[in-house]
Amino acid sequence: MKAPMDPAELDPRSIATLKLIMRALRTPGSGCPWDLTQTFDTIAPYTIEEAYEVADAIARGSRLQLCGELGDLLFQVVYHARMAEEEGAFSFEDVVEAISAKMIRRHPHVFGDATSRASPPAKGFWEAAKAEERSRTASDSLLDDVPMALPALLRAVKLQARAARAGFDWPGVAGVVEKIAEEAGELVAAEDKDEVCEELGDLLFALVNLARHFEVDPETALRSANAKFERRFRFIERQLARHGKRPETSTLEEMDALWNDAKMAER
């Protein structure tokens, strides 16, 4: 009987080696006790976390870190495919085949006949192609395939965009701005925590709608605002430290003045 291959002796740059490592980890009796107990549900949070770490590496501009994080994300794909293969549902090769076929299908201007390649795709082609694919599957609502697990900001954008393609949308920015003012007023008038939560959600949803109308990604905008706040607050800390002080031992007036200094320094 042929002995099983040792992944440590195989080409570490081959996807076959990675698949073999995953199989070894999930082999009853000799595999990793932790990996053997995992399911799609328990691994899903790690998949999301790895995707965020990829985005973080990109934001930091670290290509070395990005390489490692992409490897972690790839391993998540191999992990899910292996569990599916154990169930007899599909294999890693099926995953590769599905995405390859989809990319070819959605890029006729690259992979199509001479006529298709001769002209660029029309505006909105990608979304139209996705809509056509959705129409081939049974669905009760246009919103059915907007994933529940998406981050709330991203899911709000997708829900609004899906409804907008059906004509349910503000005709311009002015209507959205009025809606934001309306929701802000309702938030101020809220009388208990539950009502505050609901009205705050409505206000955030309206703000996402405004971002969509300006063709701005709200997640990117909020990340930028976070970075700006962090940058300016660190400025406050540094300036206070020069006088032997810390934020918690300073007044709001002192910190507010330094905040304004930070804004001026960035101009």
Secondary structure, 3 states (H helix, E strand, C coil): CCCCCCHHHCCCCCHHHHHHHHHHHCCCCCCCHHHHCCCHHHHHHHHHHHHHHHHHHHHHCCHHHHHHHHHHHHHHHHHHHHHHHHHCCCCHHHHHHHHHHHHHHCCHHHHCCHHHHHCCCCCCHHHHHHHHHHHCCCCCCCCCCCCCCCCHHHHHHHHHHHHHHCCCCCCCHHHHHHHHHHHHHHHHCCCCHHHHHHHHHHHHHHHHHHHHHCCCCHHHHHHHHHHHHHHHHHHHHHHHHCCCCCHHHCCHHHHHHHHHHHHHHHC
